[in-house]
Amino acid sequence: MKQTADNKKRPTKTQTAKSGQALPSTRRGLTAFVKRSFDFFISAFGLLFLSPFFILIALSIKLDSPGPIFYKATRVGKNGKPFQMLKFRSMYDQPRTNAGSPLTINNDERVTPIGKWLRATKVNELPQLWNVLIGEMSLVGPRPEDPQFVEKWSPEERKTILSVKPGITSPATIVYRDEEKLLFGDGFMDAYLKDILPDKLRLDQLYVANHTFINDLDVLFMTLIVILPKLRSLQVKERWFFSGVFYTITHRVLNWFIVDLFVNLFMIGLSGLIWRLSSVINLGIPTFLLGAFLASAFLTIINSLLGLHRIDWSRASPTYTLDFAISVGITLVIVWLINRYWLTEPHIPFALMWLMSVMVFIGLVAARYRERLLTGLANRWILFRGHRASFGERMLIVGAGELGELTLWMLQRSTFRDLFAVIGIVDDDPRKRNIEIMSHRVLGTTDDIPELVSRYQIGLILFAIANCPPDRIQKILSICQSTEANTIVVPDVIAVLRQSLSLTEEPQST
């Protein structure tokens, strides 16, 4: 967007610093504490529980070939600090092994017979639970790399990846779990540096930028899945690491179950109070709590089956209220059948259950569309009180055509929607006066802009007119710039799209 404000324009509220910058660091600190606690207890339990298994592996390694049980590899840890990473030895303890490549290739002659099984099943990595226990590693994190490979990373890659503890498993580890099979021939090192390493670094940086404790659980879950023999060939999708089973259950299912439970408790209780105004009924606290819990549980299941748990409700279309009506209706029938044929005492009248369903539906829709409802109410309050009210930076849209509607649509779905309050629209088409476009009223014509800016203390004008003669556009811009508000010209995206589509159309043959 092009800004045409001059030096006299006052700074908008969006130019001021927002408070609450400490929240991300606080959240990261909490995540780090939970992650470390989880690492400590799981590694301690794992070492204790697997100790008999470790003894058997140690005996197998000793009987298979001479040499130590464990292999200590120098790796680069958090903040670039080197440490000794433990593994069960899977190669012959010979000079040619230590002098060879740090990479293991397909059918590597240095690997012992028992070592092939250890590497195929990833059992050779289990001693790293000790590294996790003492705090050098984590269960989930970028795999620790050899110092000679870390030297090949860019400064930005080192800064990002080495900002967290390395892990036993990671998204890159799962994707390249059969890395050895991809490396063969004399040019294996070039293939690793050119094809595999860049993608592993990309996945590691993606993990560092997006990791949470719940995401770690998804990575651990995927690790356990892909080490199963029958599932080793499973094609792992990248999104499973950051929106997998545990993430979906906690963020999209469990969160809404808790919200729905509180909404149901309130709305069912309110329905009971309304019912008692005309008829006496005493369901009892246990029945009340059981009803709210069953309603929430069935709603969660039905919403998941209908795909409603995947919706971003802050940007959702109002048409999804129909889907919610279907979900509430199915829940009503199920709960009524349970009360009618199973939990027969006390019997809940169908009319009361119908009232509860309507109240619950209103509450659930309000909970999901709360941001837009609150913003709409705030804008109505601004229009009612005029210059005495304040809610974000007040904005006026110039143009009620396609470009104006597109501008409103983008504002409602952008990250700036909480920073601005669209007061209304102006347009010179007399047929559009006082009509509402996307919940915003056309307040007047372009000649009314100075008076509207003064009355509502408009801080920002979005000029969204495209299909208009150039001299008229310049005149309207002059009116906007004569006010105390900042003026931003919205590019004609629709014209650009039409031109692009016309250029891509294939000419018809004659």
N, C-alpha and C positions, 0 to 999 in steps of 0.2 A: 504494500500500500504506500502511496505517496503522500507525504505530509506537507501541507501548504501553509502551516502556521508561521507567523513572523515572530520577531523578538519580543513583542509585547504580550504574547500569549503566556498565561500562567501555567506552571507545571501541573500535570494531572496527578491524580492520586496513584495512578499506576506507576509513576516514576519514583515513588517513595519506597523505601525498603520495607519489606514485610517482616513482621515479627515471627518468632517460632522457629528460628533457624536451628535451635539445639535439638529439635525433635528427632531428625534423622540420626544424629550421633548418639542420642539416648537409646534409640531403637537398636542401633548397631551394637551398643554396649550390652543391652539385654540379650540380643541374639548371640553375642560372643560368650556371655556367661552361660546361657542355656546350652550352647554348643559344646563348651569345654566341660561342663558337668556331665552331659550325655557321653562325650568321648571318654571321660575318666571312668565312669561306672561301666560302660559297655566293654572297654578294653580290659578293665580289671576282671570283670565277670568272664570275658572271653578267654583270657589267659588262664584263669582258674579252671574253667569248664573244659578247655581244650588241652590241658596239661597232659592227660593220659594219651591223647592222640599225638601230641608233640613228641612224646617219648617213643612211640612206635615209628614216627617219621624219622627221628634221630637215629634209631637202630637201623632202619632201612637205608639211610644215607651212608652210615658207617660200613654196612655190609656190601653196599653197591660199589663204592670206590674209596680209596684212602683220602683223608683230608678232613678239615673241620666240618662241623655240622652247619654252622651259620656262615653266611657270606656278608661281609660288611662293605657297603658301597658308599663312597663319599658323594653326598648330594647337597644341593643348595636349598636351604630352608627359608623361613620367613625373614624378611629384611636382608636377604643375602647371606645369612649366617650358615656356614657349612655344618653338616652333622653326619653321623654314621648310620645309614639306614640298614636295618637287618632284613635278611632273607634266609630261607633254607637254601643251602648250597645245591645248585642244580647242574654245575659244570665240574669237569675234572680239575683237580687242584694241580695244575701243571704250568710251567712258564709260558707256554704258548697261549694258555687261556687268559692270563693276566696281560699278555702283550697284544692280544687281539683287539678287535673292534668293540667299543662299548655297546654296540647294538647286536642283538641276537637275530640271526636270519633264519629262514626256513631250512629245516634239516641241518642245523648247525652241528658240526662234528664235535664241538666242545661240550655239548650237553650230554649228561650221563643218562642211562636208561631210566632210573628212578626220577631223574631231573625232568625228563620229557613229560612224565605224568604230573609232577609237581607244577610245571609251568602251564600245562594244558588245563588243569583244574584251578590254577591260581593259588594253590595251597602254599606255594613258596613265599607268598606275600604275608602270610599270617603272623610271622614273628614281628611285623611292624606294629602289632598291637602294643608291644613294649615301647616303641617310639611314640605312640599315641599316649600311653599311660604317663610317660615322663614329660609330655608337653612339646615334643619336637615335631609331632605330626598330628593330624586330625583324621577322623574316620573318612570324611569327605573333604576334598580340596584338590587343587591342581597337583598332578603327580610330580614328585620331586625329580629334578633333572640333573644330569651330569654337568659339572662346572664347565666343561668344554663346549657344551651345547648352549648353556646359559650365556656364554660370551658372544654367541651369534645372535642373540635376541637384540631387538632395538631397545633404547632406553625406556620408552613408554611401556613396552611389554614387560621389561624387568620391574619397573615401578609398580605396575598393576598386579602381575601374577605373584610377585614376591611380597605383596602387602598382606597376604594371608598365609596361614600354615599350610604346607603341602598335605596331601591326603593319601590314604590307601586306595581310594577309588574316586573317580570323577566322571563327568560326562565324556571327556575325551578318552578316558580309560575304557569306558563301556563301548563307545563307538569303535575304537581301535583295539578291541580285546584280542583280535587275531592279527595283530600288527606283524608278527614274525612271518606269517604266511604271505605278506605283501612285499617282503624284502628277500630278494634272491638275486643271484648273479653278481658280476663284478661291480655293477653300478648301483648297488643297494644304498650306499651312503648318499649319493646324489638324489636318488628317488625319495629317500627319507627327508632330506633337507628341502627338496623342491615341492613335494606333494603332501607328505604326511605332517611334518612339523608345523607348517603354517596353519593348517586346519586345527591341529591340537592347540596351538597358541590362541587361535580365535575362540575355540570352545572354552579354554581356560579363562580368557578375559571375559567372556560372556557369563561364565559361572561367577567370577568375582563380582561383577556388576550387579548380579541379580540373586545371589544366594541368600537363602533364609534357612532357618532350622527345618521348616516344612519341606523346602526343596531338597535339603539333605536327606530327609527320609525317603523322598521319591528316588533319589540317586541310589541310596542303599537298597531300596526295594528292587530297582531295575538291575542292580548288580547281582542280587541273589537270583533274579529270574534268568539272566543271560548265562550264568555259570552252570545252569542245569544242562545236561548233555543234549536233551531233546529240543532245547530252546536256544542253543548257541548260535544257530543260523537266523534267529529272529532279527528282522530289520528294525533297528531302534530309531525312532523319530526324535528329532532334537527337542520338540516341544514337550515331550514326556518328562524331561528333566526339570522344566520350569512351570509346568501346569499338569503334573501327573496325578496319580490317584490320591495321594495324601493332600496335595494342594487343592484339588477339586473338592475333596470331602470337607476340609477345614474352612476354606475361603468361600466356597460356593454352595455348600450344603449345610454344614454345621452352623455357620454364622447366621444363615437365614432361618434355620430351625430355632435358634435361640431367640431371634427377633420375633418370629411368628409365635413362639410360645408366650412371650410377654404380651404381644398384641391380642392373642386369643384369651389369655387370662383377663385382660382388661375388658375386651369387648363382650366376652361371655358373661363376665360379672355385671357389666352394664346392661346387657340384655335381661339378666335375671332381675335387676332392679326395676327395669321398665315393665316387665311382666307382672311383678308384684303390685303394680299400681292398679291392676284390674283383676288379678286373680292371685290367690295365696298358693305358694309352692315353696317347699323347702327341700332342695336337692342335697344339701350337706356339703361340707368342705371337701371330703374325699371324692365325691362324685364330680364336684366342680373342677378339682385339680386333674382328675383322671380324664374328664372330657376335654379339657384344654390340651393335655398332653397327647391324647389320641388324635385330636384334630390337627395338632402341629405335626405329629409323626406322619399321618396319612397325607397331609398337604405336602410335606417334604418329599415323600415317595412319588406322589402324583406329579408334582412340579418337575422332579428329575426325569420322570418318564416322558413328560411333555417337552422337555428341553428348556424349561424356564430358568433352571439354575445357571445356564450359560449366558444369560442376558445381562448386559450392563444397564442397570435400571436408571442410571443418571442420564442416559442418552436414549432410552427405550421409547419406541413409538407407543402412543396411547392405545393402539389396537390390541396390545397384549393384555389389556384389561378383560377382553373377551376370553382369552386363554385362562386367565385367573378365575373368571366366573365359572368356567367348565371345571377347573380344579376344585373350587369350593363346592360346586354342586355334587361332584363325585364323592367328595369327603362327607358331605351332608348325608348322602344315601348310605355310605358305609357305616358312619357313626350311628345313624338311626337304626340300621339293621342289627348292629351290635347291641344297642339298647333294647330293641324289640325282641330279639330271639336269644340273647346271651345274658347281658346284664339287665335283667328285667326289673330289678328294684334298685332305686326308685325309677318309675317310668317317666320319661320326659315327653310331654306332648309334642306332636309334630309341628304345631304352630309355633311353639317356643323354640324348637330346633331351627325352624325356618327363620325366625327373628335373629337367632344367634348367627346363622349363616350370612344373612345380609349385613349384620354389624361387623362380623369378622371380615367379610369381603371389603367393606369400606376401610377398615383398619389396615388390612394387608396392602391394598392399593395405595393408601396414603403413606404407608411406610416405605414403599418402593419408589413412589414419585414425589417424595417429600421435598427434594431440592427444588424441583420445578414449582411445586405448590407454594413453598415458602417464597421463592423468587417472584412468582406471580402475585402473591398477596402483598409483598413488599412494594412491587411496582404499582399496584392499585392504591396502596397507602400513600405513595409519593404523589400520584395523580390527585388523590383526595385532599392531601394537605398542602400541595404545592411546594413553595420554596422552604417550608418549615421542616420538611422531612429529608432524610439523607440515607441512601443505601448504595454504596459503591459510587463509582464515577458515572454520572448521569449522561446518557447518550441519546442522540436524536438521529434517526435514519432518514435521509433525504432520498426519496424514491420508493414507490410501492410496486414497482414492476418485478420482472424476473430477477434482476440483479439485487434488488432490495430484499426479496424473499430469500435468495441464496445467502445474502449477508446475515440475515436473522438466523437462518438455519445453522450457519457456521458458528455464529456467536453462541448459540444455545448448546453446541456440542464441543466447544473449545475449552481449553484450560483456563480461559479468561472469563468464563461465564459468571463466576462469583465476584469478579472485580468490577463489573459494569451493571448498570440498571438501565435498560432500554425504556425511555419514557414514552416514546411513540414514534410515529412516522409522519412525514409531510409529503404531499403529492399534489400536483396541479390538476389532476383528473377530478372533476367535480363529482363524478359517480362513485368515487372511492371515499368521499368525505364521511367520517364517523364509522366506516366499516372496520372490522378487525382482521388483521392479517397475522397469522401465527401468534395469536393472543395479544397482539399489540394494535392499538387503535390509531387510525389516521387522524391526526389532531388538526390539520389545516393544510394550507397551501405553502409554497415556498416563500411567499410574501410575509407569512406569519412567523418565519424563522426567528427574527430578532426578538419578537414579543415572547415566543415560546422559550428561547434561551434565557431571557430575563426572568420569566415567571417560574420556571422549573430549575433555574441555575444549572443549565446544561454545560458540561465540561468538555464534551467531545461530540463532533458531528461527523457521521459517516456518509460521505457523498456517494450514493449508489445509483446514479442515473447514467445510462449509456445511450439508449435509443432516443436521442434528442438533438436538435440542431446545435452546432458548435457555439453560435452566438448566445443561444439560450443557456447552454451549459455554463459559459463564462459568466453570464449575468447572475445565475444562481450561486456560482462559486463566490462571486463578489459579495453577495448577500451574506453567505456563510462566514466569509473572512472578515466582514465588518463587525461581527459579534466578538464577545470575549472568549468564545469556545474555540478549541483546536479543531481544525478541519482535516480529515483524512479522505483522500479519493480512493475508492475501491476499484481495483482493476476490473475491466469487463471480461471476467473469466468465461462467461457464456459465449461471447463472440469468438474468443480464442478456441473454445471447444468446437464450435460450429465450423470454424475455418479448418481445424485439424481433421474433423470428420469428413469435410468436403474434399480435402486433399488426399485422404486415404481411400476414397471411393474409386473403384475401378471403372474406367470408361466403358460404356456399353458398346458392343460391336454393332455395326450397321449392316 
